[in-house]
Amino acid sequence: MAKLTVYIPDDLLDRAKALDPEANTSQLVQRGLERLSPPEDAAYARRPADAAELIAAAAGSIREGAAEEYEKGYRAALVMVTQAGKVIWRGLDDLARHDFDLVRWARGWTSGLGQAAAGLLPGVEGGFDPPDWYMHFMTDLGSLLDPIGFDQYSFTRSGPFVRGYQAALRDAWHAATTTEGASEEVIEPDHP
């Protein structure tokens, strides 16, 4: 197997990871290359003459569904933030420090909480003990933030839902932490 160094634009990699949060970068690149290269023994495989029209119609339907999912995620995030109130501040502050990369941020939290629950962290007794704000996110995002496999969080959100959720959190954060008008200067919170 070849080992290569590949440069991928951050936004392209983020979009691919949002579609399949469980896949690593190597797996994502392999899948992309497989789609570009049909198997050698598929000499019979050819697109029908009207493939472009069929693909355009299918893409339109898929796009509509993805747009609906994105909106659902966007709305869900704003409802969660509104209902959770100020308790959610710490989680959003942490997510902002991760440039609102929701998938990468979630991996860090699930890994740490999973290790803590299993008693694998030195000086930390086993058990699932997340911060107060964490459960608000996990209720909306399910398996993306579930470190130990709770049944009620065993659902997986679609890529467009996660991207919409992430965008709404970023938008709400910026609306809350920037001044209106002039310079878009960030207001730094007072940390204890």
RAVENFEN-V13501 format. One record per backbone hydrogen bond with DSSP energy under -0.5 kcal/mol. NH is the residue of the N-H (numbers start at 1). CO is the residue of the C=O. If there is no record, write none. Layout:
NH & CO
NH & CO
//
This chain:
4 & 2
6 & 4
8 & 6
13 & 9
14 & 10
15 & 11
16 & 12
17 & 13
18 & 14
19 & 15
20 & 16
23 & 20
28 & 24
29 & 25
30 & 26
31 & 27
32 & 28
33 & 29
34 & 30
35 & 31
36 & 32
37 & 33
38 & 36
42 & 39
45 & 42
46 & 44
51 & 48
54 & 50
55 & 51
56 & 52
57 & 53
58 & 54
59 & 55
60 & 56
61 & 57
62 & 58
63 & 59
64 & 60
65 & 61
66 & 62
67 & 63
68 & 64
69 & 65
70 & 66
71 & 67
72 & 68
73 & 69
74 & 70
75 & 71
76 & 72
77 & 73
78 & 74
79 & 75
80 & 76
81 & 77
82 & 78
83 & 79
84 & 80
85 & 81
87 & 84
88 & 85
89 & 86
92 & 88
93 & 89
94 & 90
95 & 91
96 & 92
97 & 93
98 & 94
98 & 95
99 & 96
100 & 95
101 & 98
102 & 100
105 & 101
106 & 102
107 & 103
108 & 104
109 & 105
110 & 106
111 & 107
112 & 108
113 & 109
114 & 110
115 & 111
116 & 112
117 & 113
118 & 114
119 & 116
120 & 115
121 & 115
122 & 120
124 & 121
125 & 123
129 & 127
134 & 131
135 & 131
136 & 133
137 & 133
138 & 134
139 & 135
140 & 136
140 & 137
141 & 137
142 & 138
143 & 155
144 & 141
145 & 142
146 & 142
147 & 145
153 & 150
154 & 151
162 & 158
163 & 159
164 & 160
165 & 161
166 & 162
167 & 163
168 & 164
169 & 165
170 & 166
171 & 167
172 & 168
173 & 169
174 & 170
175 & 171
176 & 172
177 & 173
178 & 174
179 & 185
182 & 180
187 & 177
188 & 186
191 & 189
//
